[in-house]
Each structure stands twice: as structure tokens, then as C-alpha cells.
Amino acid sequence: MAKTQISYTEAMKQLEDIVQRMQNPECDIDNLRNYTQKGLELLQVCRQRLKETDADVKKIIAQIEADELA
């Protein structure tokens, strides 16, 4: 299943919305299951974006350090 690419910021906004809905005392068990699944998907998106950004930053730092030694 292809996932739609969303930004980290949008994923975080959606996660915050899901948390608020789950904390609502009127949240029923059927919705809770759906919210949990969607939350997991959004967490995976955020985690992947953070890993990619970390790798990019490390490459940039390595390049800067290499340029300073040259």
C-alpha cells in the first residue's frame, strides 16, 4: 500500500488532534482502534523524517569538516 507523503509538521498536527480525540471521555472503543492505527502510521512517518534529517545533517557536517581539512 503506497502511503501519501505528508510533511513532518502535518503529521505532528494530526497526531496532536488524535491525542485530543482519544482523551475525550466520549471517545468510543470503535474510534479508539482507528485512532490508534492512524497514530501508529503518523509516528512512523515522523520517525522516518527524523532519521532522514539526521542522516542529511551528518553528511553536511562531514562535508564541512572535510572542507576544513582540505
C-alpha positions in Angstrom: 0.0 0.0 0.0 1.5 3.3 -1.1 1.5 6.0 1.6 0.7 9.6 0.7 3.7 11.8 1.5 2.9 14.3 4.2 5.2 16.7 5.9 6.5 16.2 9.4 4.6 19.2 10.6 1.3 18.0 9.2 1.9 14.5 10.7 2.5 16.1 14.1 -0.6 18.2 13.8 -2.7 15.1 13.0 -1.1 13.3 15.9 -2.0 16.1 18.3 -5.5 16.0 17.0 -5.8 12.3 17.5 -4.4 12.5 21.1 -7.1 15.2 21.9 -9.8 13.0 20.5 -8.6 9.9 22.4 -8.5 11.9 25.6 -12.2 12.9 25.2 -14.3 10.9 27.6 -16.9 10.4 24.9 -14.4 8.6 22.6 -15.9 5.2 21.9 -13.9 1.9 21.5 -14.5 1.7 17.8 -13.0 5.1 17.2 -10.1 4.4 19.6 -9.0 1.5 17.4 -9.0 3.7 14.3 -7.2 6.5 16.1 -4.5 4.1 17.4 -3.9 2.7 13.9 -3.7 6.2 12.3 -1.4 7.3 15.2 1.0 4.5 14.5 1.2 5.4 10.8 1.8 9.0 11.6 4.5 8.1 14.2 6.2 6.0 11.5 6.2 9.0 9.1 7.7 11.3 11.8 10.3 8.7 12.8 11.4 8.3 9.1 11.6 12.1 8.5 13.7 12.4 11.7 16.1 9.6 10.5 16.4 11.2 7.1 17.1 14.6 8.5 19.7 13.2 10.9 21.5 11.5 8.1 21.4 14.7 6.0 22.8 16.7 8.9 25.6 14.2 9.5 26.5 14.3 5.8 26.6 18.1 5.8 28.8 18.1 9.0 31.2 15.6 7.5 31.4 17.7 4.3 32.2 20.8 6.3 34.8 19.0 8.3 36.4 17.6 5.1 36.4 21.0 3.5 38.2 22.5 6.6 40.9 19.8 6.4 41.5 20.4 2.7 
